[in-house]
């Protein structure tokens, strides 16, 4: 009994393979034929059946042959959408634009102009990658809005642009935080400021302004002693601004702690500077010690009569 079932299954598989081979052979014969009308109808049929790979193969053999003839416009429209359905957004965008430019008076021109820009949107990568395509997508969508200001698609295009700008904002925010993580505190302070300037309504504003205090404090702490006073004062200033702007912030206690640490650092810095200014031997020892631990302070040329270090 089991042997008969195996024979039956084997027979069905053979019939299926023959049928598949026959279909493939039929498609290949159609693709190689000169019956363009028949290929055109088959390509549309494949498209409607969502067999986009076969549809594309047939459309590609027909695009050049139908140029300037009746049916060329419909053919090219389907051809662009077939690339889109196959998620080849680069090719689809190009062909949608070609359609809009070639058939500018067509009722489909606006749609294809939008789809060309939309394909750029779909090709925009995640925020952590290079955002060149994101910038291109914004430009293309804005161009569509400029060309078709009365289009029903303007609202959608505007929403897509905002999504892309949110991605750029996230990229800038993460980059600034990365500087803080790797210990490049000066760059972190600068980048946080740039993000806040470029995206004044950013949802990350409160966190970034708190992190600016933290980055500035750490920058001061790791600075040359002759530059610490100014940098600690900047950290205190950032903390004061933050407290005034966000009186109910969840970062308020941390901001206050950083301010206190900055004030303490300021006291220690002034003490050290006073000792350097009043004691030449201490100044030379300080220069020698710091030069062997990274060489942060500048060369000290302090004599016994000089009471303050040279400006840096």
C-alpha contacts under 8 A as a table, 3 or more apart, distances in Angstrom:
res1	aa1	res2	aa2	distance
1	X	4	X	5.20
1	X	5	X	6.43
2	X	5	X	5.05
2	X	6	X	6.26
3	X	6	X	5.09
3	X	7	X	6.29
4	X	7	X	5.06
4	X	8	X	6.13
5	X	8	X	4.99
5	X	9	X	6.13
6	X	9	X	5.15
6	X	10	X	6.04
7	X	10	X	5.06
7	X	11	X	6.04
8	X	11	X	5.07
8	X	12	X	6.25
9	X	12	X	5.11
9	X	13	X	6.21
10	X	13	X	5.11
10	X	14	X	6.23
11	X	14	X	5.14
11	X	15	X	6.28
12	X	15	X	5.10
12	X	16	X	6.11
13	X	16	X	4.97
13	X	17	X	6.07
14	X	17	X	5.09
14	X	18	X	6.13
15	X	18	X	5.12
15	X	19	X	6.13
16	X	19	X	5.02
16	X	20	X	6.14
17	X	20	X	5.06
17	X	21	X	6.03
18	X	21	X	5.04
18	X	22	X	6.00
19	X	22	X	4.98
19	X	23	X	6.19
20	X	23	X	5.09
20	X	24	X	6.16
21	X	24	X	5.07
21	X	25	X	6.03
22	X	25	X	5.01
22	X	26	X	6.05
23	X	26	X	4.95
23	X	27	X	6.16
24	X	27	X	5.08
24	X	28	X	6.12
25	X	28	X	5.12
25	X	29	X	6.11
26	X	29	X	5.15
26	X	30	X	6.20
27	X	30	X	5.02
27	X	31	X	6.08
28	X	31	X	5.00
28	X	32	X	6.21
29	X	32	X	5.20
29	X	33	X	6.09
30	X	33	X	5.15
30	X	35	X	7.86
30	X	39	X	6.59
31	X	39	X	7.02
31	X	57	X	7.77
31	X	58	X	6.23
31	X	61	X	7.73
33	X	36	X	7.70
35	X	38	X	5.45
35	X	39	X	6.33
36	X	39	X	4.97
36	X	40	X	5.94
36	X	62	X	6.93
37	X	40	X	5.01
37	X	41	X	6.31
38	X	41	X	5.22
38	X	42	X	6.16
39	X	42	X	4.98
39	X	43	X	5.97
39	X	58	X	6.45
39	X	62	X	7.91
40	X	43	X	5.16
40	X	44	X	6.39
40	X	58	X	7.38
40	X	59	X	7.32
40	X	62	X	7.33
40	X	75	X	7.88
41	X	44	X	5.28
41	X	45	X	6.19
42	X	45	X	4.91
42	X	46	X	6.07
42	X	55	X	7.67
42	X	58	X	7.97
43	X	46	X	5.11
43	X	47	X	6.13
43	X	54	X	7.29
43	X	55	X	4.52
43	X	56	X	7.46
43	X	58	X	5.69
43	X	59	X	6.38
44	X	47	X	4.98
44	X	48	X	6.17
44	X	55	X	6.90
44	X	78	X	7.77
45	X	48	X	5.14
45	X	49	X	6.23
45	X	55	X	7.93
46	X	49	X	5.01
46	X	50	X	6.21
46	X	51	X	5.01
46	X	52	X	6.55
46	X	54	X	6.61
46	X	55	X	5.23
47	X	50	X	4.94
47	X	51	X	5.60
47	X	52	X	5.39
47	X	55	X	5.48
47	X	82	X	7.24
48	X	51	X	7.50
51	X	54	X	5.90
51	X	55	X	6.32
52	X	55	X	4.84
52	X	56	X	5.91
52	X	82	X	5.91
52	X	85	X	6.98
52	X	86	X	6.66
53	X	56	X	5.21
53	X	57	X	6.44
53	X	86	X	7.43
54	X	57	X	5.11
54	X	58	X	6.43
55	X	58	X	5.32
55	X	59	X	6.08
55	X	82	X	7.25
56	X	59	X	4.98
56	X	60	X	5.98
56	X	79	X	6.78
56	X	82	X	6.17
56	X	83	X	7.31
57	X	60	X	5.35
57	X	61	X	6.70
58	X	61	X	5.31
58	X	62	X	6.47
59	X	62	X	5.03
59	X	63	X	6.02
59	X	75	X	7.29
59	X	79	X	6.01
60	X	63	X	5.60
60	X	64	X	7.83
60	X	79	X	7.71
61	X	64	X	7.08
61	X	65	X	7.45
62	X	65	X	5.13
62	X	66	X	6.01
63	X	66	X	5.54
63	X	67	X	6.36
63	X	72	X	7.33
63	X	75	X	7.05
63	X	76	X	6.76
64	X	67	X	5.36
66	X	69	X	5.25
66	X	70	X	7.41
66	X	71	X	7.10
66	X	72	X	5.19
67	X	72	X	5.68
68	X	72	X	6.47
69	X	72	X	5.63
70	X	73	X	7.59
71	X	74	X	5.44
71	X	75	X	6.06
72	X	75	X	4.99
72	X	76	X	6.07
73	X	76	X	5.30
73	X	77	X	6.22
73	X	99	X	7.82
73	X	103	X	7.50
74	X	77	X	5.06
74	X	78	X	6.28
75	X	78	X	5.29
75	X	79	X	6.06
76	X	79	X	4.77
76	X	80	X	6.15
76	X	95	X	7.79
76	X	99	X	6.95
77	X	80	X	5.35
77	X	81	X	6.42
77	X	96	X	7.53
77	X	99	X	6.94
78	X	81	X	5.09
78	X	82	X	5.99
79	X	82	X	5.10
79	X	83	X	6.56
79	X	95	X	7.79
80	X	83	X	5.40
80	X	84	X	6.40
80	X	91	X	7.81
80	X	92	X	5.17
80	X	93	X	7.78
80	X	95	X	5.18
80	X	96	X	5.68
81	X	84	X	4.76
81	X	85	X	6.03
81	X	92	X	6.76
82	X	85	X	5.05
82	X	86	X	6.25
82	X	92	X	7.84
83	X	86	X	5.12
83	X	87	X	6.35
83	X	88	X	5.34
83	X	89	X	6.96
83	X	91	X	6.41
83	X	92	X	5.00
84	X	87	X	4.96
84	X	88	X	5.72
84	X	89	X	5.71
84	X	91	X	7.86
84	X	92	X	5.09
84	X	93	X	7.98
84	X	119	X	7.84
85	X	88	X	7.61
88	X	91	X	5.67
88	X	92	X	6.09
89	X	92	X	4.82
89	X	93	X	5.79
89	X	119	X	5.15
89	X	120	X	7.13
89	X	122	X	7.22
89	X	123	X	6.63
90	X	93	X	5.33
90	X	94	X	6.42
90	X	119	X	7.03
90	X	120	X	7.44
90	X	123	X	7.70
91	X	94	X	5.17
91	X	95	X	6.24
92	X	95	X	5.17
92	X	96	X	5.99
92	X	116	X	6.99
92	X	119	X	7.01
93	X	96	X	5.17
93	X	97	X	6.16
93	X	115	X	6.85
93	X	116	X	4.03
93	X	117	X	6.84
93	X	118	X	7.82
93	X	119	X	5.43
93	X	120	X	6.99
94	X	97	X	5.25
94	X	98	X	6.18
94	X	116	X	6.73
95	X	98	X	4.86
95	X	99	X	6.11
95	X	116	X	7.70
96	X	99	X	5.11
96	X	100	X	6.28
96	X	112	X	4.87
96	X	113	X	6.34
96	X	115	X	6.45
96	X	116	X	5.09
97	X	100	X	5.05
97	X	101	X	6.09
97	X	112	X	6.46
97	X	113	X	5.71
97	X	116	X	5.56
98	X	101	X	5.16
98	X	102	X	5.82
99	X	102	X	5.14
99	X	103	X	5.67
99	X	104	X	7.67
99	X	109	X	6.77
99	X	112	X	6.70
100	X	103	X	5.44
100	X	104	X	5.25
100	X	106	X	7.91
100	X	108	X	7.54
100	X	109	X	4.34
100	X	110	X	6.86
100	X	112	X	5.66
100	X	113	X	5.59
101	X	104	X	5.30
101	X	109	X	7.61
103	X	106	X	5.33
103	X	109	X	6.39
104	X	109	X	5.49
105	X	109	X	6.80
106	X	109	X	5.25
107	X	110	X	6.98
107	X	111	X	8.00
108	X	111	X	5.20
108	X	112	X	6.16
109	X	112	X	5.18
109	X	113	X	6.08
110	X	113	X	5.06
110	X	114	X	6.24
110	X	148	X	7.43
111	X	114	X	5.20
111	X	115	X	6.15
112	X	115	X	4.88
112	X	116	X	6.02
113	X	116	X	5.22
113	X	117	X	6.61
113	X	144	X	6.70
114	X	117	X	5.25
114	X	118	X	6.03
114	X	141	X	7.33
114	X	144	X	6.29
114	X	153	X	7.63
114	X	157	X	7.99
115	X	118	X	4.72
115	X	119	X	6.05
116	X	119	X	5.37
116	X	120	X	6.91
117	X	120	X	5.25
117	X	121	X	6.60
117	X	137	X	6.27
117	X	140	X	5.04
117	X	141	X	5.29
117	X	144	X	7.32
118	X	121	X	4.86
118	X	122	X	6.33
118	X	137	X	7.48
118	X	141	X	7.23
119	X	122	X	5.00
119	X	123	X	6.24
120	X	123	X	5.03
120	X	124	X	6.43
120	X	133	X	6.80
120	X	134	X	7.55
120	X	136	X	7.02
120	X	137	X	4.78
120	X	140	X	7.54
121	X	124	X	5.30
121	X	133	X	7.87
121	X	134	X	6.84
121	X	137	X	5.13
121	X	138	X	7.73
121	X	160	X	7.43
121	X	164	X	7.75
123	X	133	X	6.73
123	X	134	X	7.86
124	X	131	X	7.10
124	X	133	X	5.20
124	X	134	X	4.86
124	X	137	X	7.24
125	X	129	X	6.30
125	X	130	X	7.43
125	X	131	X	6.87
125	X	133	X	7.39
125	X	134	X	7.27
126	X	129	X	5.92
126	X	167	X	7.67
127	X	130	X	7.62
127	X	131	X	7.11
127	X	167	X	5.43
127	X	168	X	6.74
127	X	170	X	6.59
127	X	171	X	5.29
128	X	171	X	6.18
130	X	133	X	7.85
131	X	134	X	5.00
131	X	135	X	6.45
131	X	168	X	7.34
132	X	135	X	5.29
132	X	136	X	6.37
133	X	136	X	4.92
133	X	137	X	6.02
134	X	137	X	5.04
134	X	138	X	6.32
134	X	164	X	6.26
134	X	168	X	7.85
135	X	138	X	5.18
135	X	139	X	6.37
136	X	139	X	5.08
136	X	140	X	6.17
137	X	140	X	5.08
137	X	141	X	6.07
137	X	161	X	7.84
137	X	164	X	7.92
138	X	141	X	5.26
138	X	142	X	6.02
138	X	161	X	5.52
138	X	164	X	6.89
139	X	142	X	5.15
139	X	143	X	6.07
140	X	143	X	5.01
140	X	144	X	6.30
141	X	144	X	5.05
141	X	145	X	6.39
141	X	157	X	5.92
141	X	158	X	7.71
141	X	160	X	7.91
141	X	161	X	6.84
142	X	145	X	5.03
142	X	146	X	6.22
142	X	157	X	7.63
142	X	158	X	7.86
142	X	161	X	7.70
143	X	146	X	4.98
143	X	147	X	6.12
144	X	147	X	5.10
144	X	148	X	5.92
144	X	149	X	7.89
144	X	154	X	7.89
144	X	157	X	7.94
145	X	148	X	5.22
145	X	149	X	5.11
145	X	151	X	7.84
145	X	154	X	5.67
145	X	157	X	7.16
146	X	149	X	5.55
148	X	151	X	5.33
148	X	154	X	7.53
149	X	154	X	6.63
150	X	154	X	7.24
151	X	154	X	5.53
152	X	155	X	6.79
153	X	156	X	5.25
153	X	157	X	6.13
154	X	157	X	4.98
154	X	158	X	6.08
155	X	158	X	5.15
155	X	159	X	6.37
156	X	159	X	5.10
156	X	160	X	6.26
157	X	160	X	5.07
157	X	161	X	6.23
158	X	161	X	5.08
158	X	162	X	6.31
159	X	162	X	5.08
159	X	163	X	6.30
160	X	163	X	5.02
160	X	164	X	6.30
161	X	164	X	5.08
161	X	165	X	6.18
162	X	165	X	4.98
162	X	166	X	6.09
163	X	166	X	5.08
163	X	167	X	6.41
164	X	167	X	5.04
164	X	168	X	6.44
165	X	168	X	5.00
165	X	169	X	6.09
166	X	169	X	4.95
166	X	170	X	6.15
167	X	170	X	5.06
167	X	171	X	6.19
168	X	171	X	4.97
168	X	172	X	6.22
169	X	172	X	5.17
169	X	173	X	6.11
169	X	195	X	7.41
169	X	199	X	6.99
169	X	202	X	7.52
170	X	173	X	5.02
170	X	174	X	6.07
171	X	174	X	5.28
171	X	175	X	6.14
172	X	175	X	5.12
172	X	176	X	6.25
172	X	191	X	7.92
172	X	195	X	6.29
173	X	176	X	5.28
173	X	177	X	6.36
173	X	192	X	7.31
173	X	195	X	6.64
173	X	204	X	7.52
173	X	208	X	7.96
174	X	177	X	5.06
174	X	178	X	6.09
175	X	178	X	4.97
175	X	179	X	6.59
175	X	191	X	7.89
176	X	179	X	5.39
176	X	180	X	6.85
176	X	187	X	7.66
176	X	188	X	5.22
176	X	189	X	7.92
176	X	191	X	5.17
176	X	192	X	5.69
177	X	180	X	5.15
177	X	181	X	6.29
177	X	188	X	6.71
177	X	192	X	7.99
178	X	181	X	4.90
178	X	182	X	6.22
178	X	188	X	7.75
179	X	182	X	5.36
179	X	183	X	6.18
179	X	184	X	5.06
179	X	185	X	6.47
179	X	187	X	6.25
179	X	188	X	4.93
180	X	183	X	5.19
180	X	184	X	5.83
180	X	185	X	5.47
180	X	187	X	7.96
180	X	188	X	5.33
180	X	215	X	6.34
181	X	184	X	7.69
184	X	187	X	5.64
184	X	188	X	6.32
185	X	188	X	4.92
185	X	189	X	6.27
185	X	215	X	5.13
185	X	216	X	6.71
185	X	218	X	6.57
185	X	219	X	5.12
186	X	189	X	5.25
186	X	190	X	6.33
186	X	215	X	7.24
186	X	216	X	7.12
186	X	219	X	6.04
187	X	190	X	5.03
187	X	191	X	5.89
188	X	191	X	5.10
188	X	192	X	5.98
188	X	212	X	7.38
188	X	215	X	6.37
189	X	192	X	5.32
189	X	193	X	6.32
189	X	212	X	5.38
189	X	215	X	5.92
189	X	216	X	6.27
190	X	193	X	5.19
190	X	194	X	6.26
191	X	194	X	4.88
191	X	195	X	6.17
192	X	195	X	5.25
192	X	196	X	6.25
192	X	208	X	6.12
192	X	209	X	7.44
192	X	212	X	6.46
193	X	196	X	5.17
193	X	197	X	6.12
193	X	212	X	7.93
194	X	197	X	5.02
194	X	198	X	6.01
195	X	198	X	5.10
195	X	199	X	5.73
195	X	200	X	7.81
196	X	199	X	5.23
196	X	200	X	5.20
196	X	201	X	7.94
196	X	202	X	7.15
196	X	205	X	6.52
196	X	208	X	7.94
197	X	200	X	5.54
199	X	202	X	5.27
200	X	205	X	7.72
201	X	205	X	7.42
202	X	205	X	5.52
203	X	206	X	7.62
204	X	207	X	5.53
204	X	208	X	6.01
205	X	208	X	5.18
205	X	209	X	6.05
206	X	209	X	5.27
206	X	210	X	6.34
206	X	246	X	7.56
206	X	249	X	7.89
207	X	210	X	5.17
207	X	211	X	6.14
207	X	251	X	7.75
208	X	211	X	4.87
208	X	212	X	5.99
209	X	212	X	4.99
209	X	213	X	6.72
209	X	238	X	7.84
209	X	242	X	6.78
210	X	213	X	5.32
210	X	214	X	6.61
210	X	239	X	7.69
210	X	242	X	6.92
210	X	251	X	6.76
210	X	255	X	6.52
211	X	214	X	4.88
211	X	215	X	5.96
212	X	215	X	5.07
212	X	216	X	5.95
212	X	238	X	7.37
213	X	216	X	5.17
213	X	217	X	6.08
213	X	235	X	5.38
213	X	236	X	7.74
213	X	238	X	5.61
213	X	239	X	5.98
213	X	255	X	7.06
213	X	258	X	7.19
214	X	217	X	5.18
214	X	218	X	6.23
214	X	235	X	7.70
214	X	255	X	7.82
214	X	258	X	6.67
215	X	218	X	5.19
215	X	219	X	5.97
216	X	219	X	4.89
216	X	220	X	6.14
216	X	231	X	6.95
216	X	232	X	7.48
216	X	234	X	7.16
216	X	235	X	5.26
217	X	220	X	5.14
217	X	221	X	6.09
217	X	231	X	7.43
217	X	232	X	6.21
217	X	235	X	5.39
217	X	258	X	6.94
217	X	262	X	6.23
218	X	221	X	4.89
218	X	222	X	6.14
219	X	222	X	5.37
219	X	223	X	6.08
219	X	231	X	7.37
220	X	223	X	5.03
220	X	227	X	7.59
220	X	228	X	5.09
220	X	229	X	7.83
220	X	231	X	4.96
220	X	232	X	5.50
220	X	235	X	7.99
221	X	228	X	6.97
221	X	232	X	7.80
221	X	265	X	7.31
223	X	227	X	6.43
223	X	228	X	5.83
223	X	296	X	7.12
224	X	227	X	5.43
224	X	228	X	6.27
224	X	296	X	5.07
224	X	297	X	4.87
224	X	298	X	7.91
225	X	228	X	5.05
225	X	229	X	7.57
225	X	269	X	6.47
225	X	272	X	7.98
225	X	273	X	7.61
225	X	297	X	6.51
226	X	229	X	7.07
226	X	273	X	7.43
226	X	297	X	6.97
226	X	312	X	7.01
227	X	230	X	5.92
227	X	231	X	6.49
227	X	312	X	7.35
228	X	231	X	5.04
228	X	232	X	5.84
228	X	266	X	7.34
228	X	269	X	6.71
229	X	232	X	5.33
229	X	233	X	6.21
229	X	266	X	5.73
229	X	269	X	6.43
229	X	270	X	7.25
230	X	233	X	5.10
230	X	234	X	6.31
231	X	234	X	5.00
231	X	235	X	6.37
232	X	235	X	5.05
232	X	236	X	6.28
232	X	262	X	5.34
232	X	263	X	7.13
232	X	265	X	7.01
232	X	266	X	6.03
233	X	236	X	5.03
233	X	237	X	6.12
233	X	262	X	7.48
233	X	263	X	7.89
233	X	266	X	7.54
234	X	237	X	4.92
234	X	238	X	6.15
235	X	238	X	5.09
235	X	239	X	6.21
235	X	259	X	6.91
235	X	262	X	6.65
236	X	239	X	5.03
236	X	240	X	6.21
236	X	259	X	5.22
236	X	262	X	6.36
236	X	263	X	7.21
237	X	240	X	5.11
237	X	241	X	6.25
238	X	241	X	5.16
238	X	242	X	6.12
239	X	242	X	5.05
239	X	243	X	6.18
239	X	255	X	5.89
239	X	256	X	6.99
239	X	258	X	7.59
239	X	259	X	5.93
240	X	243	X	5.23
240	X	244	X	6.27
241	X	244	X	5.22
241	X	245	X	6.08
242	X	245	X	5.10
242	X	246	X	5.78
242	X	247	X	7.88
242	X	255	X	7.68
243	X	246	X	5.34
243	X	247	X	5.32
243	X	252	X	6.64
243	X	255	X	7.62
244	X	247	X	5.86
246	X	249	X	5.19
246	X	252	X	7.62
247	X	252	X	7.14
248	X	252	X	7.03
249	X	252	X	5.18
250	X	253	X	7.42
251	X	254	X	5.31
251	X	255	X	6.04
252	X	255	X	5.04
252	X	256	X	6.16
253	X	256	X	5.07
253	X	257	X	6.20
254	X	257	X	4.98
254	X	258	X	6.22
255	X	258	X	5.14
255	X	259	X	6.20
256	X	259	X	5.01
256	X	260	X	6.21
257	X	260	X	5.07
257	X	261	X	6.18
258	X	261	X	4.99
258	X	262	X	6.02
259	X	262	X	5.00
259	X	263	X	6.17
260	X	263	X	5.07
260	X	264	X	6.20
261	X	264	X	5.03
261	X	265	X	6.03
262	X	265	X	4.91
262	X	266	X	6.04
263	X	266	X	4.94
263	X	267	X	6.33
264	X	267	X	5.09
264	X	268	X	6.35
265	X	268	X	5.11
265	X	269	X	6.03
266	X	269	X	5.04
266	X	270	X	6.19
267	X	270	X	5.31
267	X	271	X	6.24
268	X	271	X	5.03
268	X	272	X	6.18
269	X	272	X	5.11
269	X	273	X	6.13
270	X	273	X	5.09
270	X	274	X	6.05
271	X	274	X	5.16
271	X	275	X	6.33
272	X	275	X	5.14
272	X	276	X	6.23
273	X	276	X	5.04
273	X	277	X	6.08
273	X	308	X	7.89
273	X	309	X	7.90
274	X	277	X	5.10
274	X	278	X	6.20
274	X	308	X	7.82
275	X	278	X	5.27
275	X	279	X	5.94
275	X	282	X	7.13
275	X	283	X	7.71
276	X	279	X	5.51
276	X	280	X	6.70
276	X	282	X	5.99
276	X	283	X	4.71
276	X	286	X	7.77
276	X	308	X	7.88
276	X	309	X	7.73
277	X	280	X	7.17
277	X	283	X	7.34
277	X	302	X	7.79
277	X	306	X	6.93
277	X	307	X	4.55
277	X	308	X	4.84
277	X	309	X	6.29
278	X	304	X	7.77
278	X	307	X	5.80
278	X	308	X	7.97
279	X	282	X	5.24
279	X	283	X	6.20
279	X	304	X	7.31
280	X	283	X	4.88
280	X	284	X	6.24
280	X	302	X	6.50
280	X	303	X	6.32
280	X	304	X	5.77
281	X	284	X	5.20
281	X	285	X	6.21
282	X	285	X	5.04
282	X	286	X	5.88
283	X	286	X	4.98
283	X	287	X	6.06
283	X	300	X	7.36
283	X	302	X	7.36
284	X	287	X	5.03
284	X	288	X	6.16
284	X	300	X	7.40
285	X	288	X	5.04
285	X	289	X	6.05
286	X	289	X	5.16
286	X	290	X	6.04
287	X	290	X	5.42
287	X	291	X	6.00
287	X	297	X	7.15
287	X	299	X	6.99
287	X	300	X	6.57
288	X	291	X	5.22
288	X	292	X	6.55
289	X	292	X	5.46
289	X	293	X	6.69
290	X	293	X	5.08
290	X	294	X	6.53
290	X	295	X	5.43
290	X	296	X	6.43
290	X	297	X	6.77
291	X	294	X	5.76
291	X	295	X	3.72
291	X	296	X	6.73
291	X	297	X	7.37
292	X	295	X	6.20
293	X	296	X	7.73
295	X	298	X	7.47
300	X	309	X	7.48
302	X	306	X	5.97
302	X	309	X	6.79
303	X	306	X	5.33
304	X	307	X	7.62
306	X	309	X	7.46
